[in-house]
Amino acid sequence: MNSHRKIPKLPGAFAAVMFLALSIHANAQTPALASWNDGPAKQSIVSFVKEVTDRSRTNYVEPQDRIATFDQDGTLWVEHPLYTQAVFALTRVHELAPQHPEWQQREPFKAVLANDRSAMANFSESDWEAILAATHAGMTTEAFQALVKQWLATAKDPRFHQPYTALVYQPMLELMDYLRANGFRTYIVTGGGQEFVRVYSQSVYGVPPEQVVGSSILTKYEYQDGKPVLMREPNVFFIDDNAGKPIGINLFIGKRPYAAFGNSPGDKQMLEWTQAGSGARLMMLVLHDDPVREYAYGPANGLPDTKVGTFTPALYEEAKSKGWDVISMKKDWKRIFSFDK
Amino acid sequence: MNSHRKIPKLPGAFAAVMFLALSIHANAQTPALASWNDGPAKQSIVSFVKEVTDRSRTNYVEPQDRIATFDQDGTLWVEHPLYTQAVFALTRVHELAPQHPEWQQREPFKAVLANDRSAMANFSESDWEAILAATHAGMTTEAFQALVKQWLATAKDPRFHQPYTALVYQPMLELMDYLRANGFRTYIVTGGGQEFVRVYSQSVYGVPPEQVVGSSILTKYEYQDGKPVLMREPNVFFIDDNAGKPIGINLFIGKRPYAAFGNSPGDKQMLEWTQAGSGARLMMLVLHDDPVREYAYGPANGLPDTKVGTFTPALYEEAKSKGWDVISMKKDWKRIFSFDK
């Protein structure tokens, strides 16, 4: 036996490091962005990553500054016809109704309990605030997280007959993986509830709670049986939408993103803020133009600007004029959900 | 030449990994916690770390949950006789005075400009708020950071004749290093200004901006020459002190710390919140009892409870009754500053 072929005894730490190196190699064998068609969107992503990770280029970015921010609803998972968190809130209204007989006569609860879809579609911001206060507050942070977890474990979307957490876009999960494999930290920057999203961010997106920036209500430090708890109060603390997104990014991260992904006017300022930084930046908007596999709304069916939460024709024009990339779900994505054939 | 001694050609990635392994080994040769005397404080730290990092123990903690939070003023660096950020604010009042002739007759500015130390020592919270609004707001976040950076580069502490950033406690830097080497992420959780501390947190403490949780003022998203900026408004947004510390920890990190370090009543709730978690937790308070090398205040010289920002006798009693560890600067620390002989 040739002595060169002997496997030397390695110290433990060194062996662990070798194992790590082999794992990285194994991961590299799965093709990145497998659910993306070869097209302009995929090309933009790959070129950008090459640009900022190649030390020989002037636009090289140090790993600690590689921040990518993702809107959630409509960007990472289905938001149509209703945000998942809104479905949770409406379900809670039904569950809590027996304890609130007055809701049968009081709006907006009356409309919810009567399943009056047209009334619900026209709920004002203060209607939603009343619903959130009634369903998301008056309990500890831990109790709230337990409620969300329990609901997500059983609730299913009526069209796809899947748990809501399965309605994430497979290409976007691959994009997050690809960015992380290239040294990026991926943050969720959502108009939705920060405490809500943190319940499943790690298991669904691989994003730890500390990398979820979202809207929040006030919490109060109290004692229950001598033990400190954080009670959720029925008052808004921070709205992480529109201008709130760059404000939240500065507040929570303190660094400007190099890449930002959204789908609606609420993401406009986040993309602007990202683009205003120096060097190479990637700004992308998801266009919902696939009525067969998902939905078509916004510019794809000429929805007016007034429709809250959707990618409007005006935003589409702005994207074109500013050089933001538009991701066509229909053209750029081979498959949309992991359960798609 | 014996062929066994040949250095084989390694693929680039593998060579990089080997280099990393060698670097880790090199670090391991510097003794951890070198500026700590062998005593109960060091013993508590080492035992706790062993407890939560040993997979065979029931109190083992997964690396992603290893969170350690540090108060800054009086815990990581000198806070006596005045917080560094307050020195910055007072200096700014002097600098801005020519543009504000009315300050000569208006408190609290009049007292600052007259260097009236006894008046300044009795400034109320609203006096300080007026000073902060006048000195910390009305500019973009970037302009503010540049100002802080510039000031820190030249300002010196009158007693030690050192830049303020040199007045960090060497044993606490080693403690942060030791925790990080054991998989912890170290956060600063300060009553001081988040944007202020973020300017130097990486270079001074090895703590990146996104791991600084602090007090903040409102920011507003605006356009200057078509470019988006965040303007600092003269209104408080969040006070990260007392109950604000656990609230801030939940808001920014979303995980309960396993170790927390403070020195004053403002840190009490953070330590309580940490201790209320399950498994092994480490709660420590720095006692300023070394008038020769630093200062003696709080329980060390019987200061009354009313003195804001100091480790009070009441807190000292609470620490003893709750089993929190007290770090005696005099007994537990071999040296206090890196410039000490």
Boltz contact constraints between the chains, C-beta under 6 A:
constraints:
  - contact:
      token1: [A, 14]
      token2: [B, 21]
      max_distance: 6.0
  - contact:
      token1: [A, 17]
      token2: [B, 17]
      max_distance: 6.0
  - contact:
      token1: [A, 17]
      token2: [B, 21]
      max_distance: 6.0
  - contact:
      token1: [A, 21]
      token2: [B, 14]
      max_distance: 6.0
  - contact:
      token1: [A, 21]
      token2: [B, 17]
      max_distance: 6.0
  - contact:
      token1: [A, 198]
      token2: [B, 254]
      max_distance: 6.0
  - contact:
      token1: [A, 209]
      token2: [B, 254]
      max_distance: 6.0
  - contact:
      token1: [A, 210]
      token2: [B, 253]
      max_distance: 6.0
  - contact:
      token1: [A, 210]
      token2: [B, 254]
      max_distance: 6.0
  - contact:
      token1: [A, 219]
      token2: [B, 247]
      max_distance: 6.0
  - contact:
      token1: [A, 221]
      token2: [B, 243]
      max_distance: 6.0
  - contact:
      token1: [A, 221]
      token2: [B, 246]
      max_distance: 6.0
  - contact:
      token1: [A, 221]
      token2: [B, 269]
      max_distance: 6.0
  - contact:
      token1: [A, 227]
      token2: [B, 276]
      max_distance: 6.0
  - contact:
      token1: [A, 228]
      token2: [B, 272]
      max_distance: 6.0
  - contact:
      token1: [A, 228]
      token2: [B, 273]
      max_distance: 6.0
  - contact:
      token1: [A, 228]
      token2: [B, 276]
      max_distance: 6.0
  - contact:
      token1: [A, 230]
      token2: [B, 250]
      max_distance: 6.0
  - contact:
      token1: [A, 243]
      token2: [B, 221]
      max_distance: 6.0
  - contact:
      token1: [A, 246]
      token2: [B, 221]
      max_distance: 6.0
  - contact:
      token1: [A, 247]
      token2: [B, 219]
      max_distance: 6.0
  - contact:
      token1: [A, 247]
      token2: [B, 221]
      max_distance: 6.0
  - contact:
      token1: [A, 250]
      token2: [B, 230]
      max_distance: 6.0
  - contact:
      token1: [A, 253]
      token2: [B, 210]
      max_distance: 6.0
  - contact:
      token1: [A, 254]
      token2: [B, 198]
      max_distance: 6.0
  - contact:
      token1: [A, 254]
      token2: [B, 209]
      max_distance: 6.0
  - contact:
      token1: [A, 254]
      token2: [B, 210]
      max_distance: 6.0
  - contact:
      token1: [A, 269]
      token2: [B, 221]
      max_distance: 6.0
  - contact:
      token1: [A, 272]
      token2: [B, 228]
      max_distance: 6.0
  - contact:
      token1: [A, 273]
      token2: [B, 228]
      max_distance: 6.0
  - contact:
      token1: [A, 276]
      token2: [B, 227]
      max_distance: 6.0
  - contact:
      token1: [A, 276]
      token2: [B, 228]
      max_distance: 6.0
